[in-house]
Amino acid sequence: MTSDGLSTTPRQMQVLYADVIVPRHITKAFTYLIPPPLVQAIAIGHRVLVPFGRMVLEGVVISLSNHLAPEIKSASLREIHSLPHDKQTSVLSPTLLELSRKIADYYVAPWGQCIRLILPSPAMRKISPARYLTTPQGRTALETGLCPDSLKPTLNRIARRTAGILASTLQPPRQGNAGQGIDDLINKSWIMLVPARNANVESKNPRRELTVDEPDRRTPGDGFLPTDMLPKIDASWKTHIAHCLHSNHVMTLVLHAPWEHRLSRLADAIQQTHSMKRSAIVLTGEIARAAWLKQQLSRLTDLQITLAHPSSQSGREQQNQGQTPSVIVGTRSAIFSPLTSIGLIWVEGEEDPALKELQEPRYHAREVARLRAESERALVVLASAHPSLESRFNTETELHYVPQEVALQPMIELVDLRNESARTLLSHTLIRAMHDALQNHVKILLFLNRKGYAGALVCRDCGWVPRCDSCTVPMTYYREAGRLTCRYCGKADQLPDLCPLCQAPRMSPVGEGTERVETEVRRVFPQANIARLDGDTLRHSASAHILWEGARSGVWDIVIGTQALFSREPLPRYGLVGILQADSGLHVSDFRAAERTYHLLVDATNLACPASAGGRVIVQTRLPTHHTVQALISGDPDQFYNEEFAARRLLQYPPVCHVADLSVTGKEPRIVEEATKRWGTELERNARDQKPLIVLGPVPAIRRSLKGRQQYRMMVKGTDRTTLSRRIHESVQNMEREYRKGQIKFIVDIDPVENG
């Protein structure tokens, strides 16, 4: 239904209908009658409050007409209640509305779920607590017995409260149709819906928005960099950015450079964008990194920078106040900021898995940035110290490589752990280097990307390993807490005294973690001031602040850390960096294992001082000839990228093709397995003029769903993303028609970032 069907009759004299999308797991729109008082007020893109079952939901008008589709009966239609009464603008941007539809097509998600992305955040906006109140006629109907038995429970419940009942929380009577009962009571004038314009309340504990004039106290210290410490930008880059911004064409640049070069280029690009009176959006994976970027850019550009929290509507607030152009820095949800005239979208750390949304719709902010840039005619810059293969080998992008200066590179040494004892954590070479560093008051960093004391416990007699009942994976051993914990669902268990299979008391840890490294380092260096920074120690804000501030100020002699070291602002450089098990990430069952390992090795190495200042990196590995290790030692990124791309091309993995992770969950294992196989068969069935899809699986998921639901998975490969999404969308519709709603659930993840 579109607005093209409107006649030339004045709108106030027409019977108008609106198609409304509601923020639910629903693809189709619902048709509502527009009440006469709202006929002049409502347009496409308006946010409206509509009755939906027993609730009142906020939806978005996507089309208007004065004609109904033949299959819709006018008598069954319900009216739009009202426009929202919050302080946000009532009309959504046409650009954002269209973006939400594109995301639905790209990621095979219901448009209703994608509408959530562009609606004002319920955590920040004021909501309108519309209430049902009993009228004098309704009370008379109860007192005189005129109210039918089918309506009496609902009317009684509303009448008992003089202030009425919230429309969104009203529960229906057990018998009868709830929505129809409410409508009947309204039609009889026994109850009325009161929007309560003056009773708007804010949600509890909303996150406050930070502006450039207010420091973010969650970031330790100011962390400001002297401007003269940043490298100067070559004139050719400035000229090229200016050309891209003035060309009014969609362009994507991939910037492969150290963070200092990226920061100076970002500040310059923002200033050029601002001088053209256009807006800029800067995205990054973690809110702590976004807060640091906001501080740096505020100082470097002397512009007002807004930090957009995941639940904030900072861009909308600025727009309402007439503050344009705007510069917004935030995590993945900031890409939906309702800015106008966007000239630049900068994705900092574009390979960061945190840019991928794990809940439906499972969008990737990097890809959504490209979609939004198409309609805004904006420049997209994908920046990283180690770009993803998808970005680096994208034929539609320009690659700009800024190598690390040779004078700033540390000395890198390789230690082959095959020449050490089997249980070695710290090689003789590393221990000697740590002794020398401590004697010379040089700070030390030890990197191992595995937290806990050990990956698992194992019975040395029979080989039994404690596993999580729900997820089937080995439970991580935490020696300090004396417990086993599942790294997926968080379930904790006590340490077994005896092996339940053979009753032997010989339980040993395998697969070292940072907690065990800390124990060993304290044993070898008892006088050193040691800190461990990982997902466990940084979980609580108070302790995290102390640990991070200590790392920034150089309080700790030895810091032991995981990838959590790279989630915030850059740390000061260390004189000695020890990478304990450089190959540990290569054994994960994920085709991106080598790429992720290389990223982590580069990040850890970049925390070392230059060789001229005594900077030294010791890399311990059992796979010294692997291309990730060799590329790190040689300092040549092309060595890694070319060999990894050749392997991906041979095995048909991204960026050579697109993949989708498909899952089926349900309580009945037989039905779940059967549905998954039928789904795979349908996808393999090739129609004319369609490129074939490759289906791998189905297989039982390693991690089962919660609440006892079973899960099977498939991976589907396709060379064309549009075809892949369309065929999966069609197959999901067919499968959902065959299986009863609620019996099983079909889950689609286009371009997943986690495949293990």
HELIX and SHEET records of a PDB file:
HELIX    1   1 SER A    3  GLY A    5  5                                   3    
HELIX    2   2 ARG A   11  MET A   13  5                                   3    
HELIX    3   3 PRO A   36  LEU A   38  5                                   3    
HELIX    4   4 SER A   74  SER A   76  5                                   3    
HELIX    5   5 PRO A   94  TYR A  106  1                                  13    
HELIX    6   6 TRP A  111  ILE A  115  1                                   5    
HELIX    7   7 PRO A  136  THR A  144  1                                   9    
HELIX    8   8 LYS A  152  ALA A  159  1                                   8    
HELIX    9   9 ALA A  178  ASN A  187  1                                  10    
HELIX   10  10 ARG A  197  ALA A  199  5                                   3    
HELIX   11  11 THR A  227  MET A  229  5                                   3    
HELIX   12  12 ALA A  235  SER A  247  1                                  13    
HELIX   13  13 TRP A  259  SER A  275  1                                  17    
HELIX   14  14 ILE A  287  THR A  301  1                                  15    
HELIX   15  15 SER A  314  ASN A  320  1                                   7    
HELIX   16  16 ARG A  332  PHE A  336  5                                   5    
HELIX   17  17 PRO A  353  LEU A  355  5                                   3    
HELIX   18  18 ALA A  365  GLU A  376  1                                  12    
HELIX   19  19 LEU A  389  ARG A  392  1                                   4    
HELIX   20  20 VAL A  406  LEU A  408  5                                   3    
HELIX   21  21 LEU A  417  ASN A  419  5                                   3    
HELIX   22  22 HIS A  428  GLN A  439  1                                  12    
HELIX   23  23 THR A  514  VAL A  524  1                                  11    
HELIX   24  24 SER A  541  SER A  553  1                                  13    
HELIX   25  25 GLN A  563  PHE A  566  5                                   4    
HELIX   26  26 SER A  584  HIS A  587  5                                   4    
HELIX   27  27 ALA A  593  THR A  605  1                                  13    
HELIX   28  28 ALA A  611  ALA A  613  5                                   3    
HELIX   29  29 HIS A  627  SER A  634  1                                   8    
HELIX   30  30 PRO A  637  LEU A  651  1                                  15    
HELIX   31  31 PRO A  669  GLU A  684  1                                  16    
HELIX   32  32 ARG A  721  GLU A  738  1                                  18    
SHEET    1   A 4 PHE A  30  LEU A  33  0                                        
SHEET    2   A 4 TYR A  17  ILE A  21 -1                                        
SHEET    3   A 4 MET A  55  SER A  65 -1                                        
SHEET    4   A 4 ARG A  47  PHE A  52 -1                                        
SHEET    1   B 3 ILE A 165  LEU A 166  0                                        
SHEET    2   B 3 ARG A 131  THR A 134 -1                                        
SHEET    3   B 3 ILE A 191  VAL A 194 -1                                        
SHEET    1   C 7 ILE A 305  ALA A 308  0                                        
SHEET    2   C 7 VAL A 327  GLY A 330  1                                        
SHEET    3   C 7 SER A 279  LEU A 283  1                                        
SHEET    4   C 7 ILE A 342  GLU A 348  1                                        
SHEET    5   C 7 LEU A 379  SER A 384  1                                        
SHEET    6   C 7 MET A 251  HIS A 256  1                                        
SHEET    7   C 7 GLU A 398  TYR A 401  1                                        
SHEET    1   D 6 MET A 411  ASP A 416  0                                        
SHEET    2   D 6 ARG A 616  THR A 621  1                                        
SHEET    3   D 6 LEU A 576  ILE A 579  1                                        
SHEET    4   D 6 ILE A 444  PHE A 447  1                                        
SHEET    5   D 6 ILE A 558  GLY A 561  1                                        
SHEET    6   D 6 ILE A 530  LEU A 533  1                                        
SHEET    1   E 2 ALA A 454  CYS A 459  0                                        
SHEET    2   E 2 MET A 507  GLU A 512 -1                                        
SHEET    1   F 3 THR A 476  TYR A 478  0                                        
SHEET    2   F 3 ARG A 483  THR A 485 -1                                        
SHEET    3   F 3 ALA A 492  GLN A 494 -1                                        
SHEET    1   G 4 ILE A 694  PRO A 700  0                                        
SHEET    2   G 4 GLN A 710  GLY A 718 -1                                        
SHEET    3   G 4 HIS A 658  GLY A 666 -1                                        
SHEET    4   G 4 ILE A 744  ILE A 750 -1                                        
END                                                                             
